[in-house]
């Protein structure tokens, strides 16, 4: 397919990479990636390192985006280590490039999310196959820190009673034992969250700057196939088998997360149709996510949406608009 998008975006068929935009995108992406090492409190900003590359793909074409990614990797290698540059390319640069590529080819942002997620899962699979201990440490080390002598000493200094510290240590140990089993599923979920967060921010940016790149209501129509329900049932049954239990727990965790995404799509669908300003509709979604039981509620909503199709109750009658399209398969 040919590339599409508004000419005002500065991108189009045969767009030539601009040196300023290329350098700016690469430098900003590398800077976002390096925030964790520079200012630990700003570490979450590193999750948005793919965004400059995705935007540059739309503005300057494929060659400009790849050159920006190469520049960012070189900056990361120069300021840190070649291994960090490799992690940057695999974990952050690739999703950003794939999100932008899908939009530029007219495939939509949702398809780009699928491409980026598949690339990350492939990397996770390779890591689990050849360096499982290192992959496990990515999840377990932060938890181990919570029961280290230094952290417990800080709790004592803060005046926490010994019995509360003992209770906390026991809870952390239980969490650590659970994560030692389901860390592959946790890594897959973290990959999906990385893609989803960047896609959401990219969508907000394009809605304000270049909405012609976007497909209206794309994420609100997310509905996964019934195969996900079958995986949920089979993995739940496999928990009863001791040999299959670790894999079953991991599969259950991942499937529940995707049901929660489908439930969030249902919430977003109804929030968009509220009579009120955009800020009110966004506040409704934020309030739902702020609920302590939000993961369980959204997962159940997404699960039962496969049978009840909750969004059809808010669709206008046939012939009264484009909103009559059914939820599409993701």
N, C-alpha and C positions, 0 to 999 in steps of 0.2 A: 504494500500500500504506500501511497505517497504521503509525505508529511503534510500536516494540516495545522492551522492555527492562524491567528490574526497577524496581518502584516505589521501592525503597530508594535508587535512584540519584539521586533528586531530580528526575528527568525523567519525562515521560509525556505522554499526550495532553493538549493544551491547557496545557502547562507555561508559566508566566509567567516572563519574565526577571527575575532578581534583580539589583538594582543592585550589590551587593557582588561577586557572582560575575562579573558583566559587566565591571566595572572591573578586578577582579583578573585575569581572563583576558586582557583587552586590554593591561594594564600588563605582565604577565609575558611575553606574546608580544613586545611592543615591546622589553622589556629583553633578552630572548634574542637578538633581531635585532641589537640595538646592542652586544652584547658584543664583536664584532670591532673596533669603533671604540674602545671603552673599554679593553679589555684584549686585545691581539692574541693572546696565548697561549690565550685562551678562545674564539677565533673559531669553533671547531667547534660550540659551543653554539648558535650562530645557526641551525644546521640544524634545531633542535627548536622553532623559533618556531611552526610550525603546530599543535603538540600542545595548548596551552591552548585554542585555538579549537575543535579537534575535541571535546575533553572538554566545553567549554561548550555545544556544539551538542547533546550528549546530555542535559545537565543542564537547560538553559534554553530549548531550542527554537531554531528557525531565526532568529527575530528577535533573540534574545539573542546568538547567535553573530555575526550580521552587524553588530550594534551594537558588539560587542567588537572585531571586525576594523576597523571604522571608527575606533574610539577608538585602537587600536594604530597605525593609519596616521597619525592626527593627531599622536600622540606622536612617531612617527618623523619626520614632516615638521617638527615644532617643534624637535626636537633635532638634525636633520640637514638634509635638503633635500627638497623635494617630489618630486624624481626618485627619491630613496631610498624614499620612501613608496610611490611607484608600483611600484618593484621589489619591495618587501615584499608589496604586494597581489597582484601577478601571480605571484611565485615561491613565496611562503610561505603567505600567507593563503588563497589559493584552494585549494591542496591540502588544507590542514587542514579547511576548510569542507566540501569534497567528501567527505573520509574520514568526517567526522561525519555528513554528510547520508545517505550510503549506509547506515551502521549504523542511524541513526534510522529509516530507511524499511524496515528489514528486508532490505536487499539484500546484506548481508554486507560484511566488510572488504575482501575480494578485489575485489569490484565497485567499491568506493570507490577502491582503488588504480588500477584501470583508468580511472576517471573523472579522477582527479587527474593521472595520467600523460598522458592525452589532452589535458588542458588545458595542461599544461606543454609538450608537443610542439607544440601549436598556437601557443603563444607563441614557441617556438624557431623554428618555421617562418616566422612573421611577421618575427622579428628577422633571420633569414638573408635574407629577401626584400628588406627595406628598410634594414637596417643590418648588412650582412655583415662589414664591417671591425670594427665595435664588438664583434660576437659573437666574431670570431676573437681579438680582444685578450683576452677573458675567459679563453681557454685559453693563449694564447701569452705574455702578459705575465709570468706567474709563471716560465715557462721562460727568458724573456729575462733576468730578474733573476739567474739562476744563472750567466750569462756576462757580467754587467756588470763594469765596472772595480772598483767598490766591493767586490763579492763576491769577485772574484779577488784583490784586495788583502788581504782577510781571510784567504784561503787561504794567501797568501804569509806573512802575519804568523804564521799558525798553524804554519809550518814545513814546509808541503807542498813537495816538490821541484818545480822548474820542469817537468821532464818529465811528472810526474803532473798538474800543472795543465794542460799542453798536451793531455794525453790526456782529461782531464775536459772541457775546452772543446770538443774535437772530438765527444765523446759527446753533450754538450748541444746542439751544432749539429745533429747527426744527429736527435736527438729533436725539435728544433724544426721541422726540415724535414718530419718525418713528421706532426707535429701540425698543421702548416699544411694538410695534405691531409685529415686525418680529424677535424678539430675539430668539424664538425657531428655526427658520430657520438659523439664524446666528450661533447658537450653533452646529447645524448639519453640517454646512459648515466648522466650525472650527475643528470639529472631522474629517471630510474628509481630510482637509489640514494637520492635524497632522499625519494621516496615510500615506498620499501621500508623505510628506516630508521625513518621516522616511524610507519609502520604496525606495525612490529615492537614499538616502544616503547609505542605505544598499546595493542596487544594485551596486552603484559605488564602494563600498568596496569589494564586492564579485567579480566584474569584474577584479579587480587587484589582489585579493588574491586567490579566489576559484571560477572561472567562471563556473565550472561544476555544481554548484547548480542552475544556472539560465537557463531560457528558452529564446532563442534568439528572440529579437524583440517583447517581450510579451506586453509591454505597447504601442508600436507603432500600434498594431492591435486592440486597444480598440474601440469598437463600441457598444453603448448601444442599447437595443431593441426599437422597435417602440412604445412600451408602454410608454416610456418617452415622446415621441411626443404627445401621447394622453393625458398624464398628463399635458403637457404644454398647450394644447388647452383647456382642461376642466377647468384648474385653471384660465386661462385667461378669459374664459367666466364667471366663478364664481365671478370674481371681481365686476361684475355688480350687484350682490346680496349683500345687506348690511350685512345680517347675516353671509354670507359665506366669506365676504371680508378679514378678518384677516387671516383665514386659507388659502385662495387663494393666498394672498401675500406671505405667508411663503412657500407654495408649488412652486410658480413661482420662488422664489429666489433660492431654492434648485435645481430645475430642470435646471435653467439657469447655475448654477455652474457646474452641471454634463455635460451639453452641452459644456461648456468651457473646461472641461477635455478632452472631445472627440476631440474638436478642437485642443487642445495642442498635442494630439496623432497624428493628421494629420500633424501638423508642425514638430514634432519629426521624423515622418516617412520620410518626404521629406528632412529634415536636414541631416539625416543619409546617404542619397543617394547622397549628394553633393560630388563632386570631390575635396577633400581637407583633411587636417589633422583633427583629432578629435577636436582640439581646435577651429578650424574655425566652425565646425558644432555646437559645444556647444555655440559659440558666436552668431550664428544665432538665436538659441532658446532664449538666454538671451535678445537679441535685441527685439525680438517679445514681450517678457514678460515685457520689460521696457517701451513699448509704453503705454501712458496714456489711450488709448482706447483698450488695450489688452483684458480686460474681455468681452467687447461687441463684439469685432472682433472674438475672439475665440468661444464665445457662438453661434454666427451666423454661423461660420464655422462648428461647431459641429452639429448644427441643420440641416443645408442643406446637411451635409455629409450623413444623413440617406437616402436621395433620390439620390444624385449624386455620392456617393462613390468616393471621390476625390483620394483615395489612389490607385485605380485600374489603374489610368493613369500612375503611376510610376512602376507598376508591370512588370517584364519581361514576354515575351510570354510564353505560356504553354510549359513545358518540359525543360526550361532553368534554373531552380533552384527552391529552396524551397520558394522563395518569391512570388510564385503564389497563396499561400494560402489566402483566403479572410479574411477580418477583422473578428475577432471572437466576439461573444457576451459576454458582461461583466455582 
